[in-house]
Amino acid sequence: MSEQHDILVIGGGIAGASAAAELAADGADVCVLEAEQRPDYHSTGRSAAIYIQNFGNRVIRGLTAASRAFFDQPPAGFSEHPLVTPRGVMTVASESQMAAFHAVLEEASGMYAMNRKEALQRVPVLRDDWLAAAALEPNAMDIDVNAVHTGFQRQLKKRGGRIICDARVQALERNGDAWRVQTPAGEFTAPVIINAAGAWADAVAQLAGVRPLGLVPCRRTAVIIDPPAGVDVSDWPMVNDAQDNFYFKPESGKLLLSPVDATPDRPGDAQPEDLDVAIAVDHLEHAVNFEVDRIEHRWAGLRTFAHDGALVIGWDPEVDGFFWVAAQGGYGIQTSPMASRTAASLFAGKGLPQALLDTGVEAADLAPDRLAKAGADSQQS
């Protein structure tokens, strides 16, 4: 016997949970199939999410800007706690990074240059002989990832949807007008598959006989370190350097540090590499006036990218009933409100939401066929 649904969403991370919640709003019977014991096991649960308007390419910035209202005022009952808290992001540069710094500042919106004295007052561990320039994006915010992810799951369940864990897809085939999915939790059928499988999105496509899009999972490393003894870091902004060699931000009285790595990796349970941890510490110690005595905790997650850095949202151009919500690339949390609305709107054939169109993003910027075309063009050249 098979469970029958209107829509099967493969993947219960932020992409799948948010899209499923929006799709269920119109009364569809939506079931999410999650491979792991809990839906936040991989990238979503390992995210150090912060809402940054000046993050990613033009399309990402549009999705981010159009998501801001949701974070500021989420729907009634979405969460018992605020989704965001003020943080700010300070971009810093050494003398050798000034060209990169000016390029960042020129492209940014809502960011202003700071004098060195102000920057050193805001983050007093920065080395005076290293810091040449700084700029602040004051409206950046910490995102409560668990509150956002749980909120979408709550919405889905209130709208009659389900999330089934330990349901890794083992086989996936089109049988007439329906997809049949085999998992350890049983067999499921539906006319439509939503592929929100994160790092496994191309693998799921191949199981379905759908042409993969060339998505690339990349490893991102993070560690927790102690700040200097007696230093209160709670009011510091997140700090990143102009060349993306490192960032650090307050985290429960300590500092979260990352080398901003993006190393191509295979889909799986990402683990931090000693070299990446060492690189993060080395870059940090060049810029600050204290040494890292110990690593309290380390982890890694996968951020999956399309070749152009934008999300993939839309119907597959070749196979009926197969819809992509993939390639979040580390932007999945901060874009989830508008990305999920976009998925539901495109699914229903209504085009992009007006709020996203107002940012200059077009459906072609997100469509899966842009990647197929790019692959064909590269093969011809």
Rosetta blueprint (number, residue, H / E / L):
1 M L
2 S E
3 E E
4 Q E
5 H L
6 D L
7 I E
8 L E
9 V E
10 I E
11 G L
12 G L
13 G L
14 I H
15 A H
16 G H
17 A H
18 S H
19 A H
20 A H
21 A H
22 E H
23 L H
24 A H
25 A L
26 D L
27 G L
28 A L
29 D L
30 V E
31 C E
32 V E
33 L E
34 E L
35 A L
36 E L
37 Q L
38 R L
39 P L
40 D L
41 Y L
42 H L
43 S L
44 T H
45 G H
46 R H
47 S L
48 A L
49 A L
50 I E
51 Y E
52 I L
53 Q L
54 N L
55 F L
56 G L
57 N L
58 R H
59 V H
60 I H
61 R H
62 G H
63 L H
64 T H
65 A H
66 A H
67 S H
68 R H
69 A H
70 F H
71 F H
72 D H
73 Q L
74 P L
75 P L
76 A L
77 G L
78 F L
79 S L
80 E L
81 H L
82 P L
83 L L
84 V E
85 T E
86 P E
87 R L
88 G L
89 V E
90 M E
91 T E
92 V E
93 A E
94 S L
95 E H
96 S H
97 Q H
98 M H
99 A H
100 A H
101 F H
102 H H
103 A H
104 V H
105 L H
106 E H
107 E H
108 A L
109 S L
110 G L
111 M L
112 Y E
113 A E
114 M E
115 N L
116 R H
117 K H
118 E H
119 A H
120 L H
121 Q H
122 R H
123 V L
124 P L
125 V L
126 L E
127 R L
128 D L
129 D L
130 W L
131 L L
132 A L
133 A E
134 A E
135 A E
136 L E
137 E E
138 P L
139 N L
140 A L
141 M E
142 D E
143 I E
144 D L
145 V H
146 N H
147 A H
148 V H
149 H H
150 T H
151 G H
152 F H
153 Q H
154 R H
155 Q H
156 L H
157 K H
158 K H
159 R L
160 G L
161 G L
162 R E
163 I E
164 I E
165 C L
166 D L
167 A L
168 R L
169 V L
170 Q L
171 A E
172 L E
173 E E
174 R E
175 N E
176 G L
177 D L
178 A E
179 W E
180 R E
181 V E
182 Q E
183 T E
184 P L
185 A L
186 G E
187 E E
188 F E
189 T E
190 A E
191 P L
192 V E
193 I E
194 I E
195 N E
196 A L
197 A L
198 G H
199 A H
200 W H
201 A H
202 D H
203 A H
204 V H
205 A H
206 Q H
207 L H
208 A L
209 G L
210 V L
211 R L
212 P L
213 L L
214 G L
215 L L
216 V E
217 P E
218 C E
219 R E
220 R E
221 T E
222 A E
223 V E
224 I E
225 I E
226 D L
227 P L
228 P L
229 A L
230 G L
231 V L
232 D L
233 V L
234 S L
235 D L
236 W L
237 P L
238 M E
239 V E
240 N E
241 D E
242 A L
243 Q L
244 D L
245 N L
246 F L
247 Y E
248 F E
249 K E
250 P E
251 E E
252 S L
253 G L
254 K E
255 L E
256 L E
257 L E
258 S E
259 P L
260 V L
261 D L
262 A L
263 T E
264 P E
265 D L
266 R L
267 P L
268 G L
269 D L
270 A L
271 Q L
272 P L
273 E L
274 D H
275 L H
276 D H
277 V H
278 A H
279 I H
280 A H
281 V H
282 D H
283 H H
284 L H
285 E H
286 H H
287 A H
288 V E
289 N L
290 F L
291 E L
292 V L
293 D L
294 R L
295 I E
296 E E
297 H E
298 R E
299 W E
300 A E
301 G E
302 L E
303 R E
304 T E
305 F E
306 A L
307 H L
308 D L
309 G L
310 A L
311 L L
312 V E
313 I E
314 G E
315 W E
316 D L
317 P L
318 E L
319 V L
320 D L
321 G L
322 F E
323 F E
324 W E
325 V E
326 A E
327 A L
328 Q L
329 G L
330 G L
331 Y L
332 G H
333 I H
334 Q H
335 T H
336 S H
337 P H
338 M H
339 A H
340 S H
341 R H
342 T H
343 A H
344 A H
345 S H
346 L H
347 F H
348 A L
349 G L
350 K L
351 G L
352 L L
353 P L
354 Q H
355 A H
356 L H
357 L H
358 D L
359 T L
360 G L
361 V L
362 E L
363 A H
364 A H
365 D H
366 L L
367 A L
368 P L
369 D H
370 R H
371 L H
372 A H
373 K H
374 A H
375 G H
376 A H
377 D H
378 S H
379 Q H
380 Q H
381 S L
